[in-house]
Amino acid sequence: MDNLVLRSHLALLLAMVLWGSSFIALKLAVTDLSPMIVVFMRMAIGAIAFLTVWPWLRHGFVYQPGDWKYLLGMALFEPCLYFIFEAQALRYTSAGQAGMITAMLPLMVAIAAFFILKERSGWRQWLGFGIAVTGVIWMTLTGEDSEQAPNALLGNFLEFLAMVSAVGYTLLVKHLTRRYSAFLLTALQSFVGTLFFFPLALASPWPDQISLSTFGLLIYLGLIITLGAYGLYNYSLTHLKATVAAGYTNLLPVFTLLFSMLLLGERLVLSQWLAIGLVFVGVLLSQDRSHRIPPEVPPAVTG
C-alpha cells in the first residue's frame, strides 16, 4: 500500500471518528442550550466557513435548469427536518442509542427505493430490515430511563424520524451528485439551514451567556465536523474507490457508541447489547452489493 492510499484510508477513518463524535457534541450542547439555537449556530458557523473557501468551491459549479426543486427538496429534508428531529431526539435518548439507529439508514433507503423508484429488493434486504427494526425496538424497550436517556422511547422515535428525513435526502442527492460535488451540496445545506433555523432560534429562550465549553462544542460542530469531516471524505474519494469509502460508514454507530461510553459514561444492560448485535446482524444481512445508491453520495448523518 503506497503512502497516498494509506493517507486516504486514514482520512476516511478520521472522518468516521469525527462524525461519530458529533452525536456526543450535539448531546452535550442541547443540554445547555435550546436545540434550535444549537442547530442555528452550528449551521451559521458552517456557512461562514464555507464562505471563506467559496472562491475555490465555486469552480466547476454550473447550475442545471430545473434542479431548483431537487436542491430545495434536499435542503428541506436535510438539514431542516433532519436536525429538527435529531436535536430534539438527543434531549430524550442517549447518543449511543441514537447512533445505533443510524445503522438502519441503508436498509431504509433500500426499502424506500423499492416503493418510490421501483428498484428491486431481495428477500435478504427485507429480512435484514425486519431484524434490524426488531433490534432497535428491543434496545429501546429494555433500556431503563437514565440521565442520558430520560425518555428513550420518545427520543429513539424522533431519531427514527430523522432517519426518515435522511432517506428523502439520500434519494434526492442520488440525482444531484451526478451534477454537483458533495462538498458544494454540503455548503448549500449550511446556507439554507442558517436561514431556516434563524427564526426558530429567535423564538427560543436564549441564556444570559453561553459558556466557553458550549461555544467550543458549537465551533466543533460547525467547523470541524461540517468542513473537516467532509473535506477528509472528499479527499479520500479522489484516491480510493467509492465502494471502499462507503464501507467505512458502517463504523459510524460503533464510534458513536464508543464515545458515548467513554465521554458520557453511558452504560448498557446485557439485553441492550444483545439488541445492538441484532441490529448489526440485520444490517449485514441486508447488504446489497449492487450499490444502487452511489457510494459517493455524502452520508446523510452529518451530525
N, C-alpha and C positions, 0 to 999 in steps of 0.2 A: 504494500500500500504506500503510494508516494505521499509526500508532505501535503500537497494540495488536497488530495482526497481525505487524508486524515484530518486536516483542518476543517473540511466541510462536515465530516461526521461530528467533530467536536462542536461545531457551530450549531448543528441540529440538536445535539444533546443539551447544550446550554439553552437553546430556545425553548425546549420542552421543560427544563428546570424553571425558567422564568415564567412560562405560562402556568405551570403547576403552582408556583409560589403566589401567583396573582390572586388566587382564591383566599389565601391566608391574609394577604394585604387588604383585600376588599372586606373580608370578615372583620378585621380589626378596625378599619376605617368606619364602617357603618355602625359600630358600637359607640363611636364618639360623635359622629355627625349624622344628620338626616341622609338616607340613601340617595335622594335626588341631588343633594348638594355634593355628595361624594362623586356621583357619576358625572355631574356637570363639570366639576373642577378637573376631574380626570380627563374628560373629553377636551376641555379648553386647553389644558397643558399639552395634550397630544396635538391639538390643532396648531398651537403656536410652534411646536417642534417641527411639524410638517411644513409650516410656512417658511421656516429657516432653510429648508432644503428644497423648496419649490422650484427654484431656478434649474436644479438638476432633475427634479422629479417630473417636470412638465415635458421634457424632451421625449418625443415618441407618442405624446398624447394627441390623438385625433378623434374627436367626438364623431360617433356614427349616428346619423339621423334615426330617430325613433327609439334610441336607447334610454331616453329620459325615464320612461316608465319602468324599465328594468333597474336603473340606478336608484330611482326613488323607492321602488319596492324593496330593493336590497337594504337601503338605509333604514327603511321603516322596520323591517324585521330585525336588523342589527346595525346600529346599536340601540335603536329606540325601544322596541318591545323587549328585546333580549335583556337589556340592562334594567328595565323596569322590574321584570320578574326576578332576575338574578340578585339584584341589590336587596330586594325585599326578602328573597329566599334565605339569604345569609344572615338575616336578623333572627331567623327561627330554626335553622338547621346548622349543622356543623360543616366546616369547609371540607372535611374528608368525605362526608356523605354526599354533599353537592358534587364534589369531584367525581365520585363513583357514578353518579347519574349521567355525567357527560360521556361515559364509556358507551352509552346506548345510542349516541348520535349517529354513527354509521348505520346501525340497524334501522333507526327511524327514517334516515334518508332513503334507504333501500325500499322500505315499505311505502313511503310517500311517492317515490318514483314509480312504484308498481301501479298505484292508483291514479297519479296525476300524469305521468309521462308514458304510462302503459309499458314500462320496462318489466321484463320478466324477472321474477324472484323464485329461486328454487326452494324446495322443501326445507333445506338446511337453514336458509335465512329465516323462514317463518318459525321453525323450531327454535333457532337461536334467539330470535326476538322474544318468543314466549318465555324461554328460560331466563333471559336477562330481566324481563319485566317482573317475573316471579321473584328473582333475587333482590331487586330494588324494593319491592313491596315487603318482602321478608326482612330486609335490612331496616326498613322504616318501622315496622310494627314491633320488632323485637328490641329496638333500642329504647332506653329509658331517657326521659327528659332530663337535661342537664344544663349547666351554664352555657355550654357551647351549642346545645340544641334544645332550647326551651319548648319548642313545638315542632318536632322533626317531621310530623305528618304534613303539616301545612307547608313548612319550608321545602321539603322534598317535592311536594306537588308544584310549588312555584318554580323550583328549579326544572322540573319536567316541562312546565310551560315555556321556560327559557329555551329548552332544547327544541320544543315545537317551533319557536321563532327561528332558531338556528337552522332547522330543516328548510324553512322557507327561504332563508338567506342562502343556504348552500345550493338549492335548486336554481336560484337566480344567478348566483355567481358562476355556476357551471357554464352559463351562456356568456357572461361578461368577461371571464378570464381569457376568452378567445380573442378579445379586442383590447383589453386594458391590463396593465400589470397589477399583480396583487398588492404591491406597495401603494400604487395610485388609488386603488379601491379602498384601502385602509385609510388613506388620507381623507378621502371623501366621507368615510364613516365618521371620522373625528370632527370634520367641519359641520356635517348635518347634526351629529349628536350634540355639539355645543349649542347650536341654535334651538334644538328640540328641548333640551333639558334646562335651558336658561329660565323660562317662565316657571317650570316645575321647581327649580331651585329657589327662585324668588318667593314662591308660595310656601316654602318650607321654613321651619323655625331655625334661624341662624344663631349660633352661640356668640357670646361676647368676644371670644377669641378662640383661635384654633391652635392647639398645642403643636409644638415643634415636631413631635413624633408623628402626629396625624398628618401634618403638612408634608413630612418626609414620605409617608405612605402614598399621598396623592401624587407627589413627584415621581415616585417609583412606578405607580400605575400608569400615569400619563406619559412619562418619558421612557423609562427603561423597558416597560412591558410593550407599550404601543409601538414605539420606534425601534427599540433594541431587539425585541424578540422577532418582529417581522423582518428587520434587517438581516439577522442571522439566518432566518428561514429562507429568505430570498437568495442570500449568498450561497447557501447550500444547494439550491436548485440550479445554480449556474454550473455546478461541478458534479452533481450526483443525479441519478435517475429520479424522476418524480415519485416513482413507486417506493423507492428507498426512503425518501423524505416522509411520505405518507405513513409508512410503517412506524416511524418514531412517535406519531401522535398517540399511539396506544399507551405510551408511557405517561401521558398527562394525568390520568386518575391515580396512577401509582405514586408519582411525585407529590400530588396534592395530599394524598392520604399520609405519606411520609412526613411532609412538612407540618400537617395539622397535628400529628402526634408529637413531633419534636418541638414545635414552637408554641402550640396552643394547649398542649397537654391532653389532647383528645384521647380517649380510651374506648375501645370497642369490646363488647362481650363476645363470647365464643360463637353464639348464634349469628352475630353480625359478620364475623369473619367468614363463617360458612356461606352466608348470603352473598358476600363480596366474591367469594370463589365461584358461586353460581353465576353471578353477573359476568365474570371473565370467561367462564365456560360458554355462556350464551354468545358473547361477542366473538370468541374464537371459532365457535361452530358456524357462525353466520358469515365468516369472512368470504367475500366474493372476489375471486382472483381476476375477474374480467374488468374491474375498476371502471364501472360505468360513470361514476363521478370522478372527473380528472383529479389526480392526487395533488396537482399544483394549485387547486382551489384553496385559498387561505383558510386555515382552520376557523370554524365558527366560534370556538371558545377563545375569545380574545381577552378573557379575564377581566 
